[in-house]
Amino acid sequence: MNTSASFQGDWSSFEFFNFDLTTPMSEKVLTSEYQPLDFPQPTQDADLLRQLSFIPGLKEILMIRQVHALEHATVWVLSESKNATGESAKVQGDNELLGGLSTEQGFYLYGEVNISDLRRAIALAQHRLTSGEWDLAIHPRCGTNLSVAMLLTAGLAISVHLLLPFRPIEQLIGLGLAATTAAELSPDLGSMAQRYLTTAIPFNLAVENITRTRDVWGRDAHFVKVGWQE
């Protein structure tokens, strides 16, 4: 995600800039009969891998993008399940007690969750993603958003520093404007980056097993191991 628990598509014929971020996810009802115009084709990643198989690491890149989307969607579905149990007053759409970390072999899911609920959530998340609910692949607590915010802030700050007179008052005002502008633009740009760069619809993933484990930092988690299928 990488969504934080306290850390935190695919290309459509290379039409990266056909954005539709004006309608909130809660207002979109997408099924296999109604999908965004830029929704990726089911065989897109598999075809790309066959054509460019000579590129080192391409399969891992394609796989981690799909894993990333499945991780985000699973957190959304689990959050919805949490709301349905009567805790809607505490959790509004996104359960911040849940988080994830994607790898090319699967993803870690952090937070207290029953393994049976997790198994059902993964299956439902993948079904909804591949049926057209692309917005489930995007999460506001994803590390992509933080990276975009940092890069944008740094870029604007450097630009302001070079363009404005080298006097303290002007520099301070410029830095304030740069920080404000970055804060305003980062959420939308982060969502675009997730949608078209760091996630992809998991058409080629199959869940192999789910285990209770610890990550490399020693944190308790469930690890959802996935495999690639054509």
C-alpha positions in Angstrom: 0.0 0.0 0.0 1.6 0.6 1.5 -1.2 1.5 3.8 0.0 2.1 7.3 -1.5 0.5 10.3 0.6 2.8 11.2 2.8 2.6 8.1 1.0 2.4 5.9 -4.2 0.1 -13.2 -2.8 -1.4 -15.3 -2.2 0.4 -18.5 -5.1 0.8 -20.9 -3.3 0.8 -24.3 -1.0 3.2 -22.6 -3.8 5.8 -22.0 -2.3 7.1 -18.8 -4.0 10.4 -18.9 -7.6 9.5 -19.2 -8.4 10.4 -15.6 -11.8 10.4 -13.9 -11.3 11.4 -10.3 -14.4 13.6 -10.0 -16.8 10.9 -8.7 -16.2 9.6 -5.2 -15.9 5.8 -4.8 -19.0 5.6 -2.7 -21.1 7.0 -5.6 -19.8 4.6 -8.2 -21.6 1.4 -8.8 -19.4 -0.6 -11.1 -20.1 -4.1 -12.4 -18.7 -6.2 -15.2 -21.4 -4.6 -17.5 -20.3 -1.1 -16.5 -16.6 -0.4 -16.3 -14.5 2.8 -16.7 -13.5 3.5 -20.3 -9.9 3.1 -19.4 -10.4 -0.1 -17.4 -7.5 -2.5 -18.3 -8.0 -5.7 -20.4 -7.8 -8.9 -18.4 -4.9 -10.2 -20.6 -3.0 -7.0 -20.7 -0.2 -7.8 -18.2 0.1 -11.4 -19.4 0.5 -10.2 -23.0 3.0 -7.6 -22.0 5.1 -10.2 -20.2 5.1 -12.6 -23.2 6.2 -9.8 -25.5 8.8 -8.3 -23.2 9.9 -11.4 -21.2 13.6 -10.6 -22.0 13.4 -7.5 -19.7 14.9 -8.4 -16.3 12.5 -8.0 -13.3 9.5 -7.2 -15.5 7.4 -10.0 -14.1 8.2 -8.9 -10.5 7.2 -5.3 -11.3 3.9 -6.4 -12.9 3.2 -8.8 -10.0 3.8 -6.3 -7.2 1.5 -3.8 -8.9 -1.3 -6.3 -8.9 -0.5 -7.4 -5.3 -0.5 -3.7 -4.3 -4.1 -3.3 -5.7 -5.3 -6.5 -4.0 -3.8 -5.4 -0.7 -5.6 -2.0 -0.9 -8.9 -3.6 -1.9 -8.6 -6.2 1.0 -8.2 -3.4 3.5 -11.2 -1.6 2.1 -13.4 -4.7 2.2 -12.3 -5.6 5.8 -13.1 -2.0 6.8 -16.6 -2.3 5.3 -17.0 -5.6 7.2 -16.0 -3.8 10.4 -18.6 -1.1 9.8 -21.3 -3.7 9.2 -20.7 -5.1 12.7 -22.0 -1.9 14.4 -18.8 0.0 14.8 -19.6 2.6 12.1 -19.5 5.3 14.8 -15.8 4.6 15.2 -14.8 3.7 11.7 -16.0 5.7 8.7 -15.1 3.7 5.6 -11.4 3.2 6.4 -10.3 1.2 9.4 -7.0 2.8 10.4 -6.2 -0.2 12.6 -5.6 -2.2 9.5 -2.6 -1.8 7.2 -0.5 -3.6 4.6 2.8 -4.0 2.9 3.1 -5.4 -0.6 5.9 -7.6 -2.0 6.3 -9.5 -5.3 5.3 -12.7 -3.5 2.3 -11.4 -1.7 1.3 -8.9 1.0 1.4 -8.5 4.8 -1.8 -7.6 6.5 -1.4 -5.8 9.8 -4.1 -5.6 12.5 -6.4 -7.9 14.3 -8.4 -9.9 11.9 -9.9 -13.4 11.8 -8.2 -15.5 9.2 -11.5 -16.8 7.8 -12.7 -13.2 7.5 -9.4 -12.3 5.8 -9.8 -15.2 3.3 -13.3 -14.1 2.4 -12.3 -10.4 2.1 -9.5 -11.3 -0.3 -11.8 -13.3 -2.5 -14.4 -10.5 -2.5 -11.8 -7.8 -3.1 -10.3 -9.6 -6.1 -13.8 -10.2 -7.5 -14.8 -6.6 -7.1 -11.6 -5.3 -8.6 -11.8 -7.5 -11.7 -15.5 -6.7 -12.1 -14.8 -3.0 -12.5 -14.4 -1.4 -9.1 -11.0 0.0 -9.9 -11.2 2.6 -7.1 -10.7 -0.1 -4.5 -7.1 -0.3 -5.7 -6.5 3.3 -4.4 -6.0 4.0 -0.7 -5.5 7.4 1.0 -2.9 5.9 3.4 -0.7 4.4 0.7 3.0 5.2 0.8 2.7 6.4 -2.8 0.8 9.4 -1.6 3.6 10.3 0.9 6.3 9.9 -1.7 4.4 12.1 -4.2 3.9 14.7 -1.4 7.6 14.7 -0.5 8.7 15.0 -4.1 6.2 17.8 -4.9 7.1 19.7 -1.8 10.8 19.5 -2.5 10.4 20.4 -6.1 8.3 23.5 -5.4 10.5 24.6 -2.5 13.6 24.4 -4.7 11.8 26.3 -7.5 10.6 29.0 -5.2 14.1 29.3 -3.7 15.6 29.9 -7.1 12.9 32.1 -8.6 12.4 34.5 -5.7 14.8 37.2 -4.4 17.3 35.8 -1.8 15.8 37.8 1.0 14.4 36.2 4.2 10.8 37.5 3.9 10.3 36.6 0.3 11.9 33.2 0.8 9.7 32.4 3.8 6.5 33.5 2.0 7.5 31.4 -1.0 8.2 28.3 1.1 4.8 28.7 2.7 3.1 28.9 -0.6 5.1 26.0 -1.9 4.1 23.8 1.1 0.4 24.9 0.8 0.3 24.2 -2.9 1.9 20.8 -2.4 -0.6 19.9 0.3 -3.5 20.8 -2.0 -2.2 18.9 -5.0 -0.7 15.8 -3.4 -3.9 13.8 -2.7 -5.1 13.9 -6.3 -1.6 13.4 -7.8 -1.0 10.5 -5.3 -4.3 8.9 -6.4 -3.3 9.2 -10.1 0.1 7.7 -9.3 -1.5 4.8 -7.6 -4.1 4.3 -10.3 -1.7 4.3 -13.3 1.7 3.5 -11.9 1.9 1.6 -8.6 -1.2 -0.6 -8.8 -2.8 -2.9 -11.4 -6.0 -5.0 -11.5 -5.1 -8.4 -10.2 -6.2 -10.5 -13.2 -3.2 -12.8 -12.9 -3.1 -13.5 -9.1 -4.1 -16.7 -7.4 -3.9 -16.9 -3.6 -1.8 -19.8 -2.5 -2.0 -19.6 1.3 -2.4 -17.3 4.3 -0.2 -17.7 7.3 0.2 -15.9 10.6 3.8 -14.7 10.7 6.1 -11.8 11.5 7.6 -9.4 9.0 11.3 -8.5 8.7 10.9 -5.9 11.5 9.3 -8.5 13.8 5.8 -7.1 13.6 2.9 -9.6 13.8 1.0 -10.0 10.6 -0.9 -12.3 8.2 1.1 -13.0 5.1 -1.0 -13.6 1.9 1.1 -15.5 -0.5 0.1 -15.3 -4.1 1.2 -16.9 -7.4 1.1 -15.7 -11.0 -1.3 -17.3 -13.4 -1.9 -16.6 -17.1 
